[in-house]
Structures are given as structure tokens and as C-alpha cells.
Amino acid sequence: MARAGTRLIDRPEFKTKPKPITFLAGDKVSSAVAVMSEKNYGSVIIVDKQEKVIGVVTERDIVKKLVNAGLSSKNTKLEKIMTKNPRVANENDNVIDWLRIMSNDRFRRLPVVDEKNKIKVIFTQGDFVSYTWPDLIYQASQMAKSSFMRGFSINSLLIFMLVYAVAIFATVRAFIN
């Protein structure tokens, strides 16, 4: 069982972050830009008619795919510039797993959905900064312990420790003699 605070939903940010702004793929970029500017958001989520996440539009997408291409925000649909099929986490997923995935795959925004695949929050890499080193070390030690202990009963572990202690004692005794 995951320790409290290791699931995305257990992070303090999960409850305090405002709900992401959503748009349909056919909406105009200008509508998204207006809301992003008004709310000071760095991205919007693109959903289908069932509210399933199908894309993300970030400030970077607007600059690179719209402005740099000389397109009009009033005439261009979000589907033309969105990042399609973004990685999406479930609210019960493990924080450490997503830290690793975001770092390895080099993306900064993580849409998080509930069991019905409805968008709940967007986590950014910055939201994980408060996940302190002691938390990471504790989590890693728990994972190592569960991996190592999986095949051992407590009796097996005690016997292993006894054999190890006898071997160390015999080695020291042989070294002294």
C-alpha cells in the first residue's frame, strides 16, 4: 500500500490547484489565448465531447506552431497546434513514477484524471519541487525493502543473518590465527 502523500491525489497541490481550462479541438486559438491571458495559465487542455483529454496547448505551442508559422489565432483551430495524445496520469498513480517519466521523457505538464477519465488538475514539474529529498529517500527505501523482502519470510531472513554472522566470525577468526 502506498504511503500517504505518494499518490498524486495525496499531494497538497491536488486540492489547491484550480481546475484546468478545457476547450474542444475545433475551438479557435484566440479563445484559448484570451482565457490563458486572463487567468495567467500556461496551458489549456483539449477534450473531446465525452470530456476525455485528447490534447494540450501550451504557450510554447502557440509561439512555435502559430506565431512562428504566421497563422492567425482568430482563424486557426486548437487541433492544428495542440500536442496530441499527451501523457495522462490517474489521480491514484504514484508521484515517484511520474517524476521519473516526466524527467526521462522531457515534458513539463501532466494532466491528471479521475477514474472516469475526467480532468482534475494539471501537475507541472514545479509542483513536485516540494517533494523533498527525505520523502524521495524514504520512498526508495520502501521500494527496495518490498522488492528484497518479497521472496523471504522472516524466518528465512533470520537464518540468512545468522549464516552471514557465522561466516563473518569464521573469516575474522581465520584472519587472527
C-alpha positions as CSV (number, residue, x, y, z in Angstrom):
1,M,0.0,0.0,0.0
2,A,1.3,3.5,-0.9
3,R,2.4,5.7,2.0
4,A,0.2,8.8,2.4
5,G,1.5,11.5,0.1
6,T,2.9,9.2,-2.6
7,R,-0.2,9.2,-4.8
8,L,-0.9,12.2,-6.9
9,I,-4.2,12.8,-5.2
10,D,-2.5,12.9,-1.8
11,R,-0.3,15.8,-2.8
12,P,-1.4,19.1,-1.2
13,E,-1.3,20.8,-4.6
14,F,-4.0,18.4,-5.9
15,K,-6.7,20.0,-3.6
16,T,-5.5,23.6,-4.0
17,K,-4.9,23.9,-7.8
18,P,-7.7,25.4,-9.8
19,K,-9.4,23.1,-12.3
20,P,-7.8,23.3,-15.7
21,I,-9.5,25.2,-18.5
22,T,-10.8,22.9,-21.3
23,F,-11.6,23.5,-24.9
24,L,-12.7,21.4,-27.8
25,A,-10.3,20.7,-30.7
26,G,-12.5,22.8,-33.1
27,D,-12.4,26.0,-30.9
28,K,-10.2,28.9,-32.1
29,V,-6.8,29.6,-30.7
30,S,-7.8,33.1,-29.9
31,S,-10.4,31.9,-27.4
32,A,-7.8,29.9,-25.6
33,V,-5.3,32.7,-25.6
34,A,-7.8,35.1,-24.1
35,V,-8.6,32.7,-21.2
36,M,-4.9,31.9,-20.7
37,S,-4.0,35.6,-20.5
38,E,-6.9,36.4,-18.2
39,K,-6.2,33.6,-15.8
40,N,-2.4,33.6,-16.2
41,Y,-2.3,30.0,-17.3
42,G,0.5,28.4,-19.3
43,S,-1.7,25.8,-20.9
44,V,-5.2,24.6,-21.7
45,I,-6.5,21.1,-22.1
46,I,-8.2,19.9,-25.2
47,V,-11.0,17.4,-24.6
48,D,-13.5,15.5,-26.8
49,K,-17.2,15.6,-26.5
50,Q,-17.0,13.0,-23.7
51,E,-14.5,15.3,-21.9
52,K,-11.6,12.8,-22.4
53,V,-8.2,14.5,-22.7
54,I,-7.0,14.5,-26.3
55,G,-4.5,17.3,-26.4
56,V,-2.7,20.1,-24.6
57,V,-1.9,23.6,-25.9
58,T,0.9,25.4,-24.2
59,E,2.4,28.8,-24.6
60,R,5.2,27.1,-26.4
61,D,2.8,25.6,-28.9
62,I,1.3,29.0,-29.6
63,V,4.7,30.6,-30.2
64,K,6.2,27.7,-32.3
65,K,3.2,26.4,-34.2
66,L,1.1,29.5,-34.6
67,V,3.2,32.7,-34.3
68,N,6.3,31.3,-35.9
69,A,4.2,29.8,-38.8
70,G,2.5,33.2,-39.4
71,L,-1.0,31.8,-38.6
72,S,-3.9,33.8,-37.3
73,S,-5.2,33.0,-33.8
74,K,-8.7,34.0,-34.9
75,N,-8.8,31.6,-37.9
76,T,-6.7,28.6,-36.5
77,K,-8.3,25.8,-34.6
78,L,-6.7,24.4,-31.5
79,E,-6.4,21.0,-33.1
80,K,-3.9,22.4,-35.6
81,I,-1.4,23.4,-32.8
82,M,-2.2,21.1,-29.9
83,T,0.1,18.4,-28.7
84,K,-2.0,15.3,-29.4
85,N,-2.4,12.4,-27.1
86,P,-0.4,13.8,-24.2
87,R,0.7,11.6,-21.3
88,V,-2.2,11.5,-18.8
89,A,-2.0,10.3,-15.2
90,N,-4.6,8.8,-13.0
91,E,-5.1,10.6,-9.7
92,N,-4.1,7.4,-7.8
93,D,-0.8,7.0,-9.7
94,N,2.4,7.2,-7.8
95,V,4.3,10.5,-7.6
96,I,7.7,9.0,-7.9
97,D,6.7,7.1,-11.1
98,W,5.5,10.3,-12.8
99,L,8.6,12.3,-11.6
100,R,10.8,9.7,-13.4
101,I,8.6,9.6,-16.5
102,M,8.4,13.4,-16.8
103,S,12.1,13.7,-16.3
104,N,13.1,10.9,-18.8
105,D,10.5,11.9,-21.5
106,R,11.2,15.7,-21.1
107,F,7.7,17.1,-20.6
108,R,6.6,19.7,-18.1
109,R,2.8,19.4,-17.8
110,L,0.9,16.3,-16.6
111,P,-2.9,16.2,-16.9
112,V,-4.4,14.2,-14.1
113,V,-7.8,12.5,-14.5
114,D,-10.1,10.6,-12.1
115,E,-11.4,7.1,-12.5
116,K,-14.0,8.4,-15.1
117,N,-11.1,9.9,-17.2
118,K,-12.3,13.5,-16.3
119,I,-9.6,16.1,-16.0
120,K,-9.0,17.1,-12.4
121,V,-5.7,19.1,-12.3
122,I,-2.5,19.7,-14.2
123,F,0.7,19.0,-12.4
124,T,3.8,20.7,-13.5
125,Q,7.4,19.8,-12.7
126,G,7.4,22.7,-10.3
127,D,4.6,21.2,-8.3
128,F,6.9,18.3,-7.5
129,V,9.7,20.5,-6.2
130,S,8.1,20.4,-2.7
131,Y,8.6,16.6,-2.8
132,T,11.6,16.7,-0.5
133,W,14.7,14.6,-0.5
134,P,13.7,12.8,2.7
135,D,10.4,11.8,1.0
136,L,12.3,10.5,-2.0
137,I,14.8,8.6,0.1
138,Y,12.0,7.1,2.2
139,Q,10.1,6.1,-0.9
140,A,13.2,4.5,-2.4
141,S,14.0,2.6,0.8
142,Q,10.4,1.3,1.0
143,M,10.5,0.2,-2.6
144,A,13.9,-1.6,-2.1
145,K,12.6,-3.2,1.1
146,S,9.5,-4.5,-0.6
147,S,11.5,-5.8,-3.6
148,F,14.1,-7.5,-1.4
149,M,11.6,-8.9,1.1
150,R,9.1,-10.2,-1.5
151,G,10.7,-13.7,-1.7
152,F,11.7,-14.0,2.0
153,S,9.8,-15.0,5.1
154,I,11.0,-13.5,8.4
155,N,12.5,-16.9,9.3
156,S,14.4,-17.1,6.1
157,L,15.8,-13.6,6.8
158,L,16.8,-14.5,10.3
159,I,18.6,-17.7,9.1
160,F,20.4,-15.7,6.4
161,M,21.5,-13.2,9.0
162,L,22.8,-16.0,11.3
163,V,24.7,-17.6,8.4
164,Y,26.2,-14.3,7.5
165,A,27.2,-13.6,11.1
166,V,28.9,-17.1,11.4
167,A,30.7,-16.5,8.1
168,I,32.0,-13.1,9.3
169,F,33.0,-14.7,12.6
170,A,34.8,-17.6,10.8
171,T,36.6,-15.1,8.5
172,V,37.8,-12.9,11.4
173,R,38.9,-16.0,13.4
174,A,40.8,-17.4,10.4
175,F,42.4,-14.0,9.8
176,I,43.5,-13.7,13.5
177,N,45.0,-17.2,13.6
